[in-house]
Amino acid sequence: MLILFVCTGNICRSPMGELLLGRYLSGTTISVASAGTRGLTRHEMDRYSARLMRSVDIEPSGFRSRRLTKAMAEEADLILCFEKNQRKDIVTLAPNAVRYTFLVDDFANMCQYCAQQGLVEGLTVQERLESVVRASTIIRPMLPKTKDIEDPLGKPFATFVKVANELNRDLCAILNALKKRRQVDSAPVRQQIVQ
């Protein structure tokens, strides 16, 4: 299974999603990647996003950005984006991806709803994720309104911390809803004081 995070430039939000979820799912058969709808090619992660990843012991120096292509979108099994406009751009580029493209916040709500209603099926994390994707069209009317996670590019470090914490909260909600016993640590991404 391939989970693809998509933001605009692929230097702030989607790289953090890729690296955080990649850490949470290490040891599974799930791959995590990222791209941008207007992605800058081969750029490093934004310095504030990189700083936040280092603060939770994830080394970001090997990351390089890329622009989303139709092939990337079609190869993914689950696409998680951050804004409604990004979702529109993704499904315009790859119309078949409409079935498995969600805002991160929306997918977290779907996972929680499916867990509460006993709709999560399967033994592996992959099977359980796939069961939520299959149920998505049926449960959508029961979910709260989706929320964008703002683009922190060009904003103060405090905005990056807020965005990282929102993203981390949603990722932990997704994984906790899919796991029967073990809880994912939902401690927020913390600011590392650099001297």
Backbone as a chain_set.jsonl record, in Angstrom:
{"seq": "MLILFVCTGNICRSPMGELLLGRYLSGTTISVASAGTRGLTRHEMDRYSARLMRSVDIEPSGFRSRRLTKAMAEEADLILCFEKNQRKDIVTLAPNAVRYTFLVDDFANMCQYCAQQGLVEGLTVQERLESVVRASTIIRPMLPKTKDIEDPLGKPFATFVKVANELNRDLCAILNALKKRRQVDSAPVRQQIVQ", "coords": {"N": [[0.851, -1.189, 0.0], [0.491, 2.223, -0.799], [0.712, 5.338, 0.642], [0.123, 8.648, -0.051], [1.071, 11.877, 0.64], [-0.074, 15.108, -0.11], [0.616, 18.446, -0.692], [0.924, 21.916, -1.479], [3.519, 23.066, -2.352], [5.217, 21.014, -1.566], [7.154, 21.262, 0.409], [6.702, 21.968, 3.028], [4.197, 21.061, 4.619], [3.377, 18.466, 3.513], [5.859, 17.012, 3.456], [6.325, 16.77, 6.228], [4.131, 15.187, 6.927], [4.731, 12.863, 5.455], [7.174, 12.033, 6.685], [6.504, 11.824, 9.437], [4.294, 9.952, 9.45], [5.565, 7.868, 8.177], [7.417, 7.183, 10.134], [5.661, 6.327, 12.194], [4.559, 4.093, 10.935], [6.659, 2.402, 10.475], [8.151, -0.735, 9.852], [5.925, -1.927, 8.829], [4.087, -2.998, 5.882], [3.421, -0.784, 4.501], [4.057, 1.96, 2.408], [5.141, 5.349, 2.445], [4.881, 8.483, 0.916], [5.393, 11.738, -0.65], [4.211, 14.696, -2.392], [3.75, 17.697, -4.392], [1.092, 19.806, -5.52], [1.814, 21.985, -6.985], [4.447, 21.494, -6.952], [7.802, 22.157, -6.044], [10.696, 21.238, -7.696], [13.026, 18.984, -6.436], [13.758, 20.427, -4.126], [14.937, 21.173, -0.818], [13.406, 20.393, 2.35], [11.415, 22.894, 3.955], [13.061, 25.064, 6.233], [11.941, 25.413, 8.81], [10.069, 23.328, 9.006], [11.855, 21.204, 8.787], [13.345, 21.629, 11.107], [11.402, 21.061, 13.056], [11.012, 18.334, 12.539], [13.513, 17.326, 13.231], [13.37, 17.844, 15.942], [11.875, 15.789, 16.919], [13.466, 13.651, 16.546], [13.698, 12.824, 13.832], [15.41, 12.618, 10.912], [15.623, 14.982, 8.417], [17.222, 15.593, 6.231], [17.633, 14.138, 3.864], [15.399, 14.487, 2.34], [13.717, 15.462, -0.65], [11.82, 17.609, -2.662], [8.976, 17.143, -4.902], [6.974, 17.371, -7.898], [3.527, 16.663, -8.189], [2.324, 14.086, -10.26], [0.108, 12.654, -12.735], [0.514, 9.901, -12.877], [1.716, 9.362, -10.366], [-0.44, 9.95, -8.646], [-2.273, 8.037, -9.48], [-0.954, 5.686, -8.838], [-0.986, 5.65, -6.107], [-2.596, 4.4, -3.13], [-3.956, 5.65, -1.183], [-4.544, 9.01, -0.791], [-3.627, 11.81, 0.998], [-4.403, 15.073, 1.636], [-4.221, 18.654, 2.329], [-5.83, 20.876, 1.953], [-8.997, 21.931, 0.614], [-8.861, 22.916, -2.021], [-6.546, 21.707, -2.956], [-7.372, 19.052, -3.073], [-9.229, 19.246, -5.144], [-7.481, 19.911, -7.253], [-5.959, 17.558, -7.392], [-7.855, 15.555, -8.1], [-8.681, 16.575, -10.518], [-6.398, 16.288, -12.04], [-6.059, 13.499, -11.873], [-8.685, 11.812, -12.303], [-9.726, 9.29, -11.388], [-8.693, 9.079, -8.865], [-10.4, 10.237, -7.1], [-11.853, 8.566, -5.423], [-10.152, 7.82, -3.379], [-8.929, 10.008, -2.22], [-8.446, 12.366, 0.251], [-8.912, 15.052, 2.627], [-6.621, 15.43, 5.303], [-7.7, 15.881, 7.869], [-10.377, 15.181, 7.415], [-10.146, 12.457, 6.791], [-9.185, 11.488, 9.207], [-11.451, 11.931, 10.813], [-13.173, 10.152, 9.502], [-11.957, 7.665, 10.035], [-12.187, 7.578, 12.833], [-14.988, 7.608, 13.116], [-15.686, 5.229, 11.764], [-14.415, 3.371, 13.44], [-15.871, 3.729, 15.823], [-18.357, 2.846, 14.983], [-17.958, 0.213, 14.406], [-17.057, -0.454, 11.859], [-14.531, -0.821, 10.9], [-12.448, -3.07, 9.338], [-10.437, -6.037, 9.043], [-7.127, -7.47, 9.506], [-4.588, -6.369, 9.352], [-2.884, -3.157, 9.397], [-2.986, -2.049, 6.863], [-5.205, -3.404, 5.659], [-7.191, -2.457, 7.327], [-7.117, 0.307, 6.893], [-7.889, 0.292, 4.201], [-10.509, -0.608, 4.497], [-11.761, 1.592, 5.634], [-11.501, 3.468, 3.564], [-13.153, 2.214, 1.668], [-15.619, 2.471, 2.968], [-16.042, 5.171, 2.927], [-17.742, 6.763, 1.174], [-20.274, 6.101, 2.024], [-20.39, 6.885, 4.712], [-19.883, 9.597, 4.752], [-21.989, 11.648, 5.016], [-22.415, 11.638, 7.779], [-20.326, 12.871, 9.012], [-18.321, 15.511, 10.542], [-17.901, 18.875, 9.218], [-15.244, 19.354, 6.92], [-11.876, 20.451, 7.64], [-9.374, 22.694, 6.592], [-5.805, 22.436, 6.777], [-3.7, 24.925, 7.437], [-1.39, 26.594, 5.184], [1.868, 26.995, 6.158], [3.955, 28.314, 4.971], [6.282, 30.916, 4.744], [5.443, 32.062, 7.073], [5.602, 32.754, 10.669], [7.646, 30.72, 12.927], [6.038, 29.708, 14.961], [3.608, 29.211, 13.685], [4.246, 27.033, 12.089], [4.682, 25.155, 14.122], [2.076, 24.955, 15.142], [0.736, 23.91, 12.874], [2.146, 21.477, 12.548], [1.429, 20.203, 14.929], [-1.361, 19.961, 14.572], [-1.413, 18.256, 12.344], [-0.033, 16.017, 13.4], [-1.814, 15.31, 15.438], [-4.056, 14.52, 13.898], [-2.938, 12.342, 12.455], [-2.345, 10.573, 14.549], [-4.928, 10.148, 15.486], [-6.032, 8.78, 13.31], [-4.455, 6.404, 13.269], [-4.868, 5.395, 15.862], [-7.582, 4.85, 15.745], [-7.567, 2.703, 14.085], [-6.279, 0.696, 15.381], [-6.657, -1.947, 17.618], [-5.74, -2.389, 20.242], [-3.16, -1.212, 20.968], [-2.127, 2.061, 21.631], [-1.267, 4.953, 19.8], [1.325, 7.204, 20.469], [0.311, 10.352, 21.178], [1.648, 12.687, 21.644], [2.383, 16.102, 21.208], [4.264, 17.552, 18.471], [7.189, 19.014, 19.409], [8.773, 22.177, 20.006], [12.166, 22.534, 19.382], [14.695, 23.863, 21.26], [17.113, 25.785, 19.951], [20.413, 26.525, 20.43]], "CA": [[0.0, 0.0, 0.0], [1.205, 3.496, -0.853], [0.009, 6.534, 1.109], [0.768, 9.825, -0.62], [0.679, 13.188, 1.167], [0.038, 16.137, -1.144], [0.3, 19.839, -0.359], [1.119, 22.756, -2.657], [4.91, 23.111, -2.8], [5.929, 19.82, -1.114], [8.326, 21.592, 1.219], [6.319, 22.247, 4.427], [3.242, 20.155, 5.264], [3.409, 17.071, 3.056], [7.041, 16.295, 3.937], [6.136, 16.399, 7.636], [3.224, 14.044, 6.919], [5.477, 11.688, 4.979], [8.165, 11.578, 7.665], [5.837, 11.397, 10.68], [3.558, 8.706, 9.27], [6.578, 6.86, 7.896], [7.94, 6.754, 11.437], [4.621, 5.561, 12.885], [4.265, 2.836, 10.243], [7.87, 1.63, 10.185], [7.964, -2.141, 10.153], [4.734, -2.438, 8.14], [4.254, -3.083, 4.431], [2.91, 0.457, 3.923], [5.027, 2.98, 2.003], [4.614, 6.71, 2.551], [5.606, 9.427, 0.067], [4.715, 13.031, -0.744], [4.399, 15.493, -3.607], [3.02, 18.959, -4.337], [0.316, 20.114, -6.722], [2.685, 22.921, -7.702], [5.683, 21.128, -6.259], [9.114, 22.61, -6.46], [11.446, 20.024, -7.948], [14.305, 18.701, -5.774], [14.086, 21.365, -3.056], [14.957, 20.65, 0.544], [12.267, 20.744, 3.19], [11.503, 24.204, 4.585], [13.916, 24.966, 7.42], [11.141, 25.262, 10.027], [9.555, 21.955, 9.015], [13.007, 20.348, 9.083], [13.652, 21.82, 12.533], [10.408, 20.319, 13.82], [11.279, 16.904, 12.39], [14.691, 17.02, 14.066], [12.984, 17.915, 17.364], [11.31, 14.482, 17.289], [14.475, 12.662, 16.131], [13.551, 12.374, 12.449], [16.382, 13.355, 10.105], [14.967, 15.376, 7.165], [18.17, 16.103, 5.239], [17.551, 13.412, 2.599], [14.146, 14.779, 1.647], [13.696, 16.374, -1.792], [10.438, 17.813, -3.123], [8.641, 16.759, -6.279], [5.654, 17.802, -8.37], [2.577, 15.575, -8.386], [1.965, 13.718, -11.629], [-1.05, 11.763, -12.828], [0.98, 8.547, -12.555], [1.871, 9.278, -8.901], [-1.772, 9.921, -8.031], [-2.916, 6.766, -9.809], [-0.235, 4.597, -8.168], [-1.268, 5.694, -4.669], [-3.797, 3.717, -2.636], [-4.606, 6.634, -0.318], [-3.92, 10.329, -0.886], [-4.036, 12.72, 2.062], [-4.007, 16.448, 1.335], [-4.387, 19.583, 3.434], [-6.808, 21.913, 1.625], [-10.018, 21.54, -0.359], [-8.386, 23.24, -3.368], [-5.579, 20.677, -3.354], [-8.14, 17.864, -3.458], [-9.755, 19.523, -6.486], [-6.368, 19.809, -8.199], [-5.571, 16.144, -7.507], [-8.85, 14.782, -8.862], [-8.676, 17.098, -11.884], [-5.241, 15.65, -12.666], [-6.268, 12.042, -11.922], [-10.085, 11.663, -11.879], [-9.983, 8.044, -10.649], [-8.207, 9.227, -7.486], [-11.445, 10.83, -6.267], [-12.328, 7.566, -4.456], [-9.206, 7.595, -2.287], [-8.262, 11.276, -1.905], [-9.144, 12.996, 1.374], [-8.18, 15.941, 3.508], [-6.126, 14.684, 6.465], [-8.689, 16.037, 8.937], [-11.557, 14.422, 7.023], [-9.859, 11.03, 6.909], [-9.122, 11.199, 10.65], [-12.845, 11.817, 11.255], [-13.717, 8.908, 8.944], [-11.401, 6.538, 10.792], [-12.795, 7.562, 14.167], [-16.383, 7.221, 12.97], [-15.721, 3.793, 11.428], [-14.055, 2.608, 14.642], [-16.998, 3.803, 16.759], [-19.498, 2.11, 14.432], [-17.564, -1.163, 14.125], [-16.921, -0.629, 10.407], [-13.133, -1.082, 10.55], [-12.292, -4.505, 9.13], [-9.127, -6.512, 8.617], [-6.152, -7.791, 10.548], [-3.405, -5.51, 9.244], [-3.169, -1.726, 9.27], [-3.371, -1.818, 5.468], [-6.588, -3.857, 5.456], [-8.08, -1.595, 8.099], [-7.187, 1.557, 6.133], [-8.691, 0.037, 3.002], [-11.922, -0.719, 4.869], [-12.265, 2.955, 5.833], [-11.638, 4.053, 2.225], [-14.359, 1.625, 1.059], [-16.819, 2.977, 3.656], [-16.046, 6.642, 2.935], [-18.893, 7.393, 0.516], [-21.48, 5.818, 2.803], [-20.388, 7.569, 6.015], [-19.602, 11.038, 4.632], [-23.006, 12.548, 5.573], [-22.402, 11.626, 9.236], [-19.075, 13.447, 9.499], [-18.262, 16.974, 10.649], [-17.363, 19.609, 8.076], [-13.79, 19.232, 6.846], [-11.084, 21.651, 7.932], [-8.048, 22.788, 5.99], [-4.633, 22.709, 7.621], [-3.163, 26.075, 6.707], [-0.036, 26.584, 4.649], [2.68, 27.855, 7.016], [5.071, 28.891, 4.228], [6.49, 32.353, 4.898], [4.882, 32.519, 8.345], [6.519, 32.524, 11.801], [7.861, 29.349, 13.385], [4.882, 29.292, 15.777], [2.597, 28.674, 12.776], [4.71, 25.688, 11.737], [4.427, 24.301, 15.287], [0.625, 24.73, 15.161], [0.423, 23.014, 11.757], [2.702, 20.156, 12.861], [0.607, 19.609, 15.987], [-2.643, 19.561, 13.965], [-1.129, 17.091, 11.514], [0.286, 14.903, 14.288], [-3.069, 14.925, 16.096], [-4.867, 13.777, 12.934], [-2.293, 11.057, 12.174], [-2.541, 9.716, 15.721], [-6.351, 9.775, 15.5], [-6.196, 7.75, 12.275], [-3.838, 5.145, 13.679], [-5.545, 4.876, 17.059], [-8.882, 4.307, 15.345], [-7.347, 1.462, 13.353], [-5.635, -0.3, 16.228], [-7.577, -2.419, 18.649], [-5.209, -2.335, 21.601], [-2.057, -0.294, 21.189], [-2.402, 3.465, 21.341], [-0.143, 5.714, 19.279], [1.658, 8.356, 21.304], [-0.176, 11.56, 20.512], [2.345, 13.865, 22.16], [2.572, 17.044, 20.111], [5.611, 17.86, 18.023], [7.63, 20.11, 20.279], [9.811, 23.067, 19.517], [13.484, 22.277, 19.939], [15.403, 25.126, 21.486], [18.435, 25.754, 19.331], [21.279, 27.534, 21.072]], "C": [[0.885, 1.235, 0.0], [0.279, 4.614, -0.395], [0.806, 7.726, 0.623], [0.2, 11.08, 0.027], [0.899, 14.214, 0.076], [-0.305, 17.491, -0.544], [0.578, 20.666, -1.613], [2.553, 22.666, -3.171], [5.74, 21.897, -2.448], [7.223, 20.17, -0.385], [7.98, 21.835, 2.695], [5.466, 21.139, 5.028], [3.389, 18.707, 4.82], [4.693, 16.341, 3.441], [6.92, 15.89, 5.414], [5.197, 15.209, 7.746], [3.942, 12.771, 6.518], [6.411, 11.153, 6.062], [7.523, 11.117, 8.97], [5.117, 10.065, 10.506], [4.511, 7.558, 8.925], [7.194, 6.31, 9.171], [6.922, 5.878, 12.153], [4.391, 4.188, 12.261], [5.514, 2.026, 9.903], [7.649, 0.186, 10.632], [6.71, -2.736, 9.551], [5.03, -2.511, 6.642], [3.791, -1.81, 3.727], [4.056, 1.415, 3.617], [4.361, 4.341, 2.095], [5.508, 7.632, 1.722], [4.863, 10.76, 0.079], [5.042, 13.716, -2.06], [3.603, 16.786, -3.44], [2.276, 19.222, -5.627], [1.056, 21.123, -7.607], [4.1, 22.738, -7.174], [6.931, 21.704, -6.898], [9.97, 21.361, -6.613], [12.787, 20.038, -7.229], [14.713, 19.75, -4.733], [14.137, 20.641, -1.724], [13.68, 21.061, 1.254], [12.485, 22.153, 3.764], [12.251, 24.076, 5.909], [13.123, 24.791, 8.707], [10.528, 23.868, 10.123], [10.679, 20.986, 9.365], [13.382, 20.437, 10.562], [12.678, 21.034, 13.411], [10.637, 18.808, 13.713], [12.491, 16.497, 13.228], [14.33, 17.01, 15.55], [12.334, 16.625, 17.851], [12.177, 13.35, 16.729], [14.203, 12.023, 14.773], [14.487, 13.244, 11.615], [15.785, 13.683, 8.731], [15.921, 15.69, 6.015], [18.108, 15.378, 3.893], [16.313, 13.731, 1.79], [14.376, 15.738, 0.481], [12.267, 16.421, -2.344], [10.256, 17.338, -4.561], [7.226, 17.223, -6.6], [4.786, 16.581, -8.618], [2.315, 15.348, -9.866], [0.728, 12.816, -11.589], [-0.646, 10.34, -12.433], [1.144, 8.367, -11.047], [0.517, 9.128, -8.225], [-2.452, 8.586, -8.285], [-2.234, 5.573, -9.151], [-0.547, 4.541, -6.674], [-2.542, 4.908, -4.351], [-4.622, 4.64, -1.745], [-3.837, 7.934, -0.463], [-4.507, 11.202, 0.205], [-3.495, 14.105, 1.746], [-4.451, 17.367, 2.472], [-5.44, 20.657, 3.207], [-7.787, 21.404, 0.567], [-9.561, 21.808, -1.794], [-7.359, 22.227, -3.863], [-6.31, 19.416, -3.798], [-8.717, 18.056, -4.865], [-8.671, 19.378, -7.541], [-5.973, 18.35, -8.441], [-6.562, 15.391, -8.384], [-9.053, 15.335, -10.273], [-7.55, 16.434, -12.677], [-5.477, 14.156, -12.882], [-7.682, 11.738, -11.431], [-10.393, 10.389, -11.092], [-9.554, 8.131, -9.184], [-9.269, 9.805, -6.557], [-11.901, 9.874, -5.164], [-11.416, 7.431, -3.242], [-8.379, 8.837, -1.942], [-9.09, 12.032, -0.871], [-8.272, 14.07, 2.014], [-7.771, 15.135, 4.738], [-7.162, 14.706, 7.585], [-9.937, 15.195, 8.661], [-11.317, 12.923, 7.196], [-9.725, 10.616, 8.375], [-10.536, 11.043, 11.203], [-13.484, 10.53, 10.748], [-13.238, 7.696, 9.739], [-12.041, 6.438, 12.17], [-14.255, 7.118, 14.098], [-16.493, 5.723, 12.685], [-15.377, 2.937, 12.641], [-15.223, 2.583, 15.627], [-18.177, 2.959, 16.295], [-19.171, 0.657, 14.103], [-17.404, -1.464, 12.647], [-15.489, -0.897, 9.965], [-12.948, -2.591, 10.48], [-10.859, -4.825, 8.729], [-8.181, -6.712, 9.779], [-4.946, -6.866, 10.528], [-3.831, -4.046, 9.167], [-3.622, -1.422, 7.845], [-4.818, -2.221, 5.226], [-7.571, -2.943, 6.167], [-8.219, -0.217, 7.428], [-8.079, 1.389, 4.904], [-10.173, -0.061, 3.325], [-12.541, 0.659, 5.105], [-12.455, 3.638, 4.479], [-12.902, 3.525, 1.545], [-15.639, 2.208, 1.67], [-17.023, 4.479, 3.474], [-17.283, 7.265, 2.3], [-20.182, 7.194, 1.312], [-21.541, 6.671, 4.062], [-20.237, 9.077, 5.917], [-20.695, 11.939, 5.216], [-22.999, 12.614, 7.113], [-21.205, 12.353, 9.841], [-19.154, 14.961, 9.645], [-17.681, 17.587, 9.382], [-15.836, 19.528, 8.098], [-13.107, 20.57, 7.117], [-9.763, 21.576, 7.19], [-7.0, 22.892, 7.086], [-3.837, 23.75, 6.853], [-1.729, 25.871, 6.236], [0.816, 27.521, 5.504], [3.795, 28.585, 6.27], [5.115, 30.406, 4.388], [5.957, 32.92, 6.194], [5.852, 32.21, 9.477], [6.579, 31.052, 12.212], [6.677, 28.842, 14.198], [3.765, 28.71, 14.901], [2.973, 27.264, 12.337], [4.446, 24.712, 12.883], [2.938, 23.957, 15.347], [0.223, 23.724, 14.081], [0.926, 21.598, 12.046], [1.875, 19.461, 13.938], [-0.76, 19.164, 15.457], [-2.459, 18.29, 13.141], [-0.874, 15.865, 12.388], [-0.964, 14.394, 15.0], [-3.927, 14.077, 15.155], [-4.26, 12.41, 12.618], [-2.482, 10.083, 13.331], [-3.997, 9.264, 15.824], [-6.621, 8.674, 14.486], [-5.673, 6.414, 12.791], [-4.493, 4.559, 14.923], [-6.895, 4.275, 16.729], [-8.732, 2.946, 14.667], [-6.764, 0.349, 14.217], [-6.55, -0.676, 17.367], [-7.039, -2.198, 20.056], [-4.171, -1.241, 21.807], [-2.437, 1.129, 20.796], [-1.136, 4.132, 20.825], [0.08, 6.904, 20.197], [1.234, 9.621, 20.577], [0.451, 12.823, 21.089], [2.603, 14.813, 20.996], [4.037, 17.163, 19.706], [6.044, 19.095, 18.793], [8.719, 20.937, 19.605], [11.121, 22.69, 20.189], [14.179, 23.62, 20.083], [16.805, 24.996, 20.943], [19.263, 26.882, 19.901], [22.364, 27.983, 20.107]], "O": [[1.894, 1.294, 0.702], [-0.795, 4.818, -0.961], [2.013, 7.815, 0.851], [-1.005, 11.322, -0.028], [1.933, 14.204, -0.592], [-1.375, 17.671, 0.038], [0.47, 20.138, -2.72], [2.78, 22.238, -4.303], [6.849, 21.741, -2.959], [8.241, 19.493, -0.527], [8.883, 21.9, 3.529], [5.948, 20.362, 5.852], [3.511, 17.812, 5.657], [4.636, 15.146, 3.731], [7.356, 14.806, 5.803], [5.425, 14.314, 8.561], [3.787, 11.729, 7.155], [6.433, 9.951, 6.325], [7.955, 10.12, 9.549], [5.297, 9.15, 11.31], [4.291, 6.417, 9.332], [7.461, 5.113, 9.275], [7.266, 4.811, 12.662], [4.067, 3.23, 12.963], [5.442, 1.071, 9.131], [7.033, -0.069, 11.667], [6.443, -3.923, 9.733], [6.111, -2.124, 6.199], [3.767, -1.755, 2.497], [4.919, 1.653, 4.462], [3.161, 4.472, 1.852], [6.734, 7.571, 1.813], [3.831, 10.898, 0.736], [6.005, 13.371, -2.745], [2.871, 16.949, -2.464], [2.767, 18.899, -6.709], [0.927, 21.101, -8.831], [4.843, 23.7, -6.978], [7.083, 21.73, -8.119], [9.964, 20.504, -5.729], [13.581, 20.966, -7.382], [15.905, 19.935, -4.488], [13.468, 19.627, -1.525], [12.968, 21.962, 0.813], [13.621, 22.548, 4.025], [12.089, 23.086, 6.623], [13.576, 24.093, 9.613], [10.474, 23.289, 11.208], [10.481, 20.055, 10.146], [13.699, 19.425, 11.188], [13.084, 20.415, 14.395], [10.471, 18.086, 14.697], [12.486, 15.44, 13.861], [14.914, 16.255, 16.328], [12.248, 16.388, 19.056], [11.696, 12.247, 16.473], [14.446, 10.832, 14.58], [14.366, 14.469, 11.614], [15.473, 12.775, 7.962], [15.465, 16.023, 4.922], [18.495, 15.953, 2.875], [16.194, 13.281, 0.651], [15.131, 16.703, 0.599], [11.602, 15.393, -2.47], [11.211, 17.158, -5.316], [6.401, 17.438, -5.713], [5.242, 15.587, -9.182], [2.111, 16.294, -10.628], [0.36, 12.289, -10.539], [-1.389, 9.656, -11.73], [0.756, 7.333, -10.504], [0.343, 8.288, -7.342], [-3.133, 8.058, -7.406], [-2.877, 4.547, -8.928], [-0.388, 3.494, -6.047], [-3.436, 4.773, -5.186], [-5.824, 4.445, -1.571], [-2.62, 7.964, -0.279], [-5.725, 11.327, 0.329], [-2.287, 14.295, 1.605], [-4.999, 16.898, 3.47], [-5.898, 21.285, 4.162], [-7.447, 20.56, -0.262], [-9.844, 21.011, -2.688], [-7.309, 21.923, -5.055], [-5.922, 18.781, -4.778], [-8.694, 17.132, -5.678], [-8.904, 18.794, -8.6], [-5.687, 17.961, -9.574], [-6.166, 14.672, -9.302], [-9.555, 14.621, -11.14], [-7.728, 16.064, -13.837], [-5.141, 13.611, -13.933], [-7.864, 11.433, -10.252], [-11.248, 10.414, -10.207], [-10.006, 7.34, -8.357], [-9.06, 9.859, -5.345], [-12.292, 10.32, -4.085], [-11.856, 6.976, -2.186], [-7.264, 8.725, -1.433], [-10.273, 12.303, -1.079], [-7.044, 14.005, 1.95], [-8.509, 14.248, 5.166], [-7.464, 13.67, 8.179], [-10.485, 14.573, 9.571], [-12.186, 12.205, 7.691], [-10.113, 9.507, 8.741], [-10.797, 10.123, 11.979], [-14.246, 9.887, 11.47], [-14.026, 6.812, 10.072], [-12.395, 5.349, 12.622], [-14.705, 6.335, 14.935], [-17.305, 5.03, 13.299], [-15.985, 1.887, 12.848], [-15.532, 1.538, 16.199], [-18.915, 2.416, 17.117], [-20.021, -0.059, 13.573], [-17.592, -2.604, 12.221], [-15.247, -1.171, 8.789], [-13.249, -3.308, 11.434], [-10.16, -3.993, 8.151], [-8.393, -6.201, 10.879], [-4.345, -6.606, 11.571], [-4.994, -3.739, 8.905], [-4.54, -0.627, 7.641], [-5.581, -1.451, 4.643], [-8.663, -2.686, 5.66], [-9.309, 0.354, 7.4], [-8.917, 2.242, 4.611], [-11.01, 0.355, 2.524], [-13.717, 0.869, 4.808], [-13.461, 4.315, 4.265], [-13.638, 4.288, 0.92], [-16.627, 2.412, 0.965], [-18.076, 5.003, 3.835], [-17.827, 8.221, 2.852], [-21.078, 8.038, 1.268], [-22.615, 7.134, 4.445], [-20.445, 9.776, 6.909], [-20.359, 12.928, 5.867], [-23.534, 13.565, 7.684], [-21.089, 12.437, 11.063], [-19.944, 15.62, 8.969], [-17.051, 16.901, 8.577], [-15.215, 19.621, 9.157], [-13.655, 21.645, 6.871], [-9.112, 20.531, 7.159], [-7.276, 23.377, 8.184], [-3.357, 23.488, 5.75], [-0.967, 25.09, 6.805], [0.528, 28.716, 5.576], [4.507, 29.392, 6.868], [4.111, 31.092, 4.192], [6.009, 34.132, 6.405], [6.824, 31.483, 9.274], [5.694, 30.258, 11.893], [6.346, 27.658, 14.127], [3.051, 27.807, 15.337], [2.107, 26.397, 12.226], [4.034, 23.576, 12.65], [2.576, 22.803, 15.575], [-0.54, 22.795, 14.346], [0.207, 20.626, 11.812], [1.649, 18.253, 13.86], [-1.262, 18.11, 15.848], [-3.262, 17.361, 13.233], [-1.436, 14.798, 12.143], [-1.151, 13.186, 15.147], [-4.461, 13.044, 15.558], [-4.987, 11.422, 12.522], [-2.748, 8.901, 13.114], [-4.268, 8.126, 16.206], [-7.361, 7.734, 14.774], [-6.382, 5.409, 12.749], [-4.653, 3.343, 15.02], [-7.315, 3.302, 17.355], [-9.659, 2.135, 14.676], [-6.761, -0.814, 13.814], [-7.148, 0.189, 18.007], [-7.797, -1.857, 20.964], [-4.296, -0.431, 22.726], [-3.011, 1.352, 19.73], [-0.05, 3.902, 21.357], [-0.875, 7.536, 20.648], [1.735, 9.925, 19.494], [-0.141, 13.9, 21.031], [2.999, 14.375, 19.915], [4.936, 16.904, 20.507], [5.337, 20.102, 18.817], [9.471, 20.454, 18.758], [11.185, 22.542, 21.409], [14.238, 24.41, 19.14], [17.594, 24.184, 21.426], [18.866, 28.046, 19.862], [23.191, 28.825, 20.456]]}, "num_chains": 1, "name": "protein.A"}
